[in-house]
Amino acid sequence: MRKTIGDVASRKEIRKILYVLQAIEVTKNDCHNALDSPIPVFEDALIVVCADKINLNYIITRDEELLRLPNTMLPIDFLREIKAV
């Protein structure tokens, strides 16, 4: 987002998102579980571990590697899905 709209504007938008979405803590144990995961990219593994920890229904991402996993979707697809409800 920062590359598209700039640093100040992206921080403002992230603050808005935090009113709607839940942010979760990342623990040392989560990091160890991510390191033990078969997912090769640590950051991706950490996202999956944390999502699983809170029984998240979907991971919304543009990351092509993550999109190969189950229960992931592009932001536009997520928006279409919630609009249909």
Sequence and secondary structure as in RCSB ss.txt:
>XXXX:A:sequence
MRKTIGDVASRKEIRKILYVLQAIEVTKNDCHNALDSPIPVFEDALIVVCADKINLNYIITRDEELLRLPNTMLP
IDFLREIKAV
>XXXX:A:secstr
 HHHH HHHHHHHHHHHHHHS      HHHHHHHHHSS SSHHHHHHHHHHHHTT S EE   TTGGGSTTEE H
HHHHHHHHH 
